[in-house]
Amino acid sequence: MALSKAGLVQIGTGVAADTSIIFDGNAQDFHIGIDDSADDLTIGLGTALGTTSHIVIDEAGCVTKPLQPAFMALATGAQTVDHASADLIHYNAEIFDNNSDYNNSTYVFTAPVTGRYWFQCKVGVDLGSSENTELDHLGPQFNTSNRDYYLESSGVVFTDDNDKGWATSGCIVDMDANDTCGVKAYIKRNSGTGTFDLAIDGSTSGVGTWFCGYLVCW
């Protein structure tokens, strides 16, 4: 570190080497420094530069937050839901999960911090191999620890030529730390009371039935 006659503080000598400032706290340490090999300015946890980066700024001015809560899950396994009953959808596979907040075994997202979160989902129902089956209601719900959110539904739905029907919607929700959010499907037949097979995806290469979300703000 050098102090110039003009009062400027310089850290580093211009050679290819990482340099950082360490903030030595009681419970946690933090650092601000230059990852010289990547030409990035990083702010992170601990004393080792680049091991747990929270904010990264590159030479183009792009700012990324590698651990910012964000996820995309999808349903790849067969699931049957009841007529006129809000059943939790089993989004059992993940495309990404930045902070490991989504659980693909319990099918819920757990908020790591208190804040406002955006969630969006697509729900599909597969009634067989006919077409134009009439449903009185096809609508997803966000089931959170604070309340349920009843999302957009088109009311009466006629399935397509593959006898599938779809509903897509999203909203911003308030969550406290450790609150959970899952997606439920409410589907009601126009005639009869039989169960439904949810429309699913075979793999992550093509995503049709999905649930995603991210932290918007505090």
Secondary structure as a PSIPRED ss2 file (coil, helix, strand):
# PSIPRED VFORMAT (PSIPRED V4.0)

   1 M C   1.000  0.000  0.000
   2 A E   0.000  0.000  1.000
   3 L E   0.000  0.000  1.000
   4 S C   1.000  0.000  0.000
   5 K C   1.000  0.000  0.000
   6 A C   1.000  0.000  0.000
   7 G C   1.000  0.000  0.000
   8 L C   1.000  0.000  0.000
   9 V E   0.000  0.000  1.000
  10 Q E   0.000  0.000  1.000
  11 I C   1.000  0.000  0.000
  12 G C   1.000  0.000  0.000
  13 T C   1.000  0.000  0.000
  14 G C   1.000  0.000  0.000
  15 V C   1.000  0.000  0.000
  16 A C   1.000  0.000  0.000
  17 A C   1.000  0.000  0.000
  18 D C   1.000  0.000  0.000
  19 T E   0.000  0.000  1.000
  20 S E   0.000  0.000  1.000
  21 I E   0.000  0.000  1.000
  22 I E   0.000  0.000  1.000
  23 F E   0.000  0.000  1.000
  24 D E   0.000  0.000  1.000
  25 G C   1.000  0.000  0.000
  26 N C   1.000  0.000  0.000
  27 A C   1.000  0.000  0.000
  28 Q C   1.000  0.000  0.000
  29 D E   0.000  0.000  1.000
  30 F E   0.000  0.000  1.000
  31 H E   0.000  0.000  1.000
  32 I E   0.000  0.000  1.000
  33 G E   0.000  0.000  1.000
  34 I E   0.000  0.000  1.000
  35 D E   0.000  0.000  1.000
  36 D C   1.000  0.000  0.000
  37 S C   1.000  0.000  0.000
  38 A C   1.000  0.000  0.000
  39 D C   1.000  0.000  0.000
  40 D E   0.000  0.000  1.000
  41 L E   0.000  0.000  1.000
  42 T E   0.000  0.000  1.000
  43 I E   0.000  0.000  1.000
  44 G E   0.000  0.000  1.000
  45 L E   0.000  0.000  1.000
  46 G C   1.000  0.000  0.000
  47 T C   1.000  0.000  0.000
  48 A C   1.000  0.000  0.000
  49 L C   1.000  0.000  0.000
  50 G C   1.000  0.000  0.000
  51 T C   1.000  0.000  0.000
  52 T C   1.000  0.000  0.000
  53 S E   0.000  0.000  1.000
  54 H E   0.000  0.000  1.000
  55 I E   0.000  0.000  1.000
  56 V E   0.000  0.000  1.000
  57 I E   0.000  0.000  1.000
  58 D C   1.000  0.000  0.000
  59 E C   1.000  0.000  0.000
  60 A C   1.000  0.000  0.000
  61 G C   1.000  0.000  0.000
  62 C C   1.000  0.000  0.000
  63 V E   0.000  0.000  1.000
  64 T E   0.000  0.000  1.000
  65 K C   1.000  0.000  0.000
  66 P C   1.000  0.000  0.000
  67 L C   1.000  0.000  0.000
  68 Q C   1.000  0.000  0.000
  69 P C   1.000  0.000  0.000
  70 A E   0.000  0.000  1.000
  71 F E   0.000  0.000  1.000
  72 M E   0.000  0.000  1.000
  73 A E   0.000  0.000  1.000
  74 L E   0.000  0.000  1.000
  75 A C   1.000  0.000  0.000
  76 T C   1.000  0.000  0.000
  77 G C   1.000  0.000  0.000
  78 A C   1.000  0.000  0.000
  79 Q C   1.000  0.000  0.000
  80 T E   0.000  0.000  1.000
  81 V E   0.000  0.000  1.000
  82 D C   1.000  0.000  0.000
  83 H C   1.000  0.000  0.000
  84 A C   1.000  0.000  0.000
  85 S C   1.000  0.000  0.000
  86 A C   1.000  0.000  0.000
  87 D E   0.000  0.000  1.000
  88 L E   0.000  0.000  1.000
  89 I C   1.000  0.000  0.000
  90 H C   1.000  0.000  0.000
  91 Y C   1.000  0.000  0.000
  92 N C   1.000  0.000  0.000
  93 A E   0.000  0.000  1.000
  94 E E   0.000  0.000  1.000
  95 I E   0.000  0.000  1.000
  96 F E   0.000  0.000  1.000
  97 D E   0.000  0.000  1.000
  98 N C   1.000  0.000  0.000
  99 N C   1.000  0.000  0.000
 100 S C   1.000  0.000  0.000
 101 D C   1.000  0.000  0.000
 102 Y E   0.000  0.000  1.000
 103 N E   0.000  0.000  1.000
 104 N C   1.000  0.000  0.000
 105 S C   1.000  0.000  0.000
 106 T C   1.000  0.000  0.000
 107 Y C   1.000  0.000  0.000
 108 V E   0.000  0.000  1.000
 109 F E   0.000  0.000  1.000
 110 T E   0.000  0.000  1.000
 111 A C   1.000  0.000  0.000
 112 P C   1.000  0.000  0.000
 113 V C   1.000  0.000  0.000
 114 T C   1.000  0.000  0.000
 115 G E   0.000  0.000  1.000
 116 R E   0.000  0.000  1.000
 117 Y E   0.000  0.000  1.000
 118 W E   0.000  0.000  1.000
 119 F E   0.000  0.000  1.000
 120 Q E   0.000  0.000  1.000
 121 C E   0.000  0.000  1.000
 122 K E   0.000  0.000  1.000
 123 V E   0.000  0.000  1.000
 124 G E   0.000  0.000  1.000
 125 V E   0.000  0.000  1.000
 126 D E   0.000  0.000  1.000
 127 L C   1.000  0.000  0.000
 128 G C   1.000  0.000  0.000
 129 S C   1.000  0.000  0.000
 130 S C   1.000  0.000  0.000
 131 E C   1.000  0.000  0.000
 132 N C   1.000  0.000  0.000
 133 T C   1.000  0.000  0.000
 134 E E   0.000  0.000  1.000
 135 L E   0.000  0.000  1.000
 136 D E   0.000  0.000  1.000
 137 H E   0.000  0.000  1.000
 138 L E   0.000  0.000  1.000
 139 G E   0.000  0.000  1.000
 140 P E   0.000  0.000  1.000
 141 Q E   0.000  0.000  1.000
 142 F E   0.000  0.000  1.000
 143 N E   0.000  0.000  1.000
 144 T E   0.000  0.000  1.000
 145 S C   1.000  0.000  0.000
 146 N C   1.000  0.000  0.000
 147 R C   1.000  0.000  0.000
 148 D E   0.000  0.000  1.000
 149 Y E   0.000  0.000  1.000
 150 Y E   0.000  0.000  1.000
 151 L C   1.000  0.000  0.000
 152 E C   1.000  0.000  0.000
 153 S C   1.000  0.000  0.000
 154 S C   1.000  0.000  0.000
 155 G C   1.000  0.000  0.000
 156 V C   1.000  0.000  0.000
 157 V E   0.000  0.000  1.000
 158 F E   0.000  0.000  1.000
 159 T C   1.000  0.000  0.000
 160 D C   1.000  0.000  0.000
 161 D C   1.000  0.000  0.000
 162 N C   1.000  0.000  0.000
 163 D C   1.000  0.000  0.000
 164 K E   0.000  0.000  1.000
 165 G E   0.000  0.000  1.000
 166 W E   0.000  0.000  1.000
 167 A E   0.000  0.000  1.000
 168 T E   0.000  0.000  1.000
 169 S E   0.000  0.000  1.000
 170 G E   0.000  0.000  1.000
 171 C E   0.000  0.000  1.000
 172 I E   0.000  0.000  1.000
 173 V E   0.000  0.000  1.000
 174 D E   0.000  0.000  1.000
 175 M E   0.000  0.000  1.000
 176 D C   1.000  0.000  0.000
 177 A C   1.000  0.000  0.000
 178 N C   1.000  0.000  0.000
 179 D C   1.000  0.000  0.000
 180 T E   0.000  0.000  1.000
 181 C E   0.000  0.000  1.000
 182 G E   0.000  0.000  1.000
 183 V E   0.000  0.000  1.000
 184 K E   0.000  0.000  1.000
 185 A E   0.000  0.000  1.000
 186 Y E   0.000  0.000  1.000
 187 I E   0.000  0.000  1.000
 188 K E   0.000  0.000  1.000
 189 R E   0.000  0.000  1.000
 190 N C   1.000  0.000  0.000
 191 S C   1.000  0.000  0.000
 192 G C   1.000  0.000  0.000
 193 T C   1.000  0.000  0.000
 194 G C   1.000  0.000  0.000
 195 T C   1.000  0.000  0.000
 196 F E   0.000  0.000  1.000
 197 D E   0.000  0.000  1.000
 198 L E   0.000  0.000  1.000
 199 A C   1.000  0.000  0.000
 200 I C   1.000  0.000  0.000
 201 D C   1.000  0.000  0.000
 202 G C   1.000  0.000  0.000
 203 S C   1.000  0.000  0.000
 204 T C   1.000  0.000  0.000
 205 S C   1.000  0.000  0.000
 206 G C   1.000  0.000  0.000
 207 V C   1.000  0.000  0.000
 208 G C   1.000  0.000  0.000
 209 T C   1.000  0.000  0.000
 210 W E   0.000  0.000  1.000
 211 F E   0.000  0.000  1.000
 212 C E   0.000  0.000  1.000
 213 G E   0.000  0.000  1.000
 214 Y E   0.000  0.000  1.000
 215 L E   0.000  0.000  1.000
 216 V E   0.000  0.000  1.000
 217 C E   0.000  0.000  1.000
 218 W C   1.000  0.000  0.000
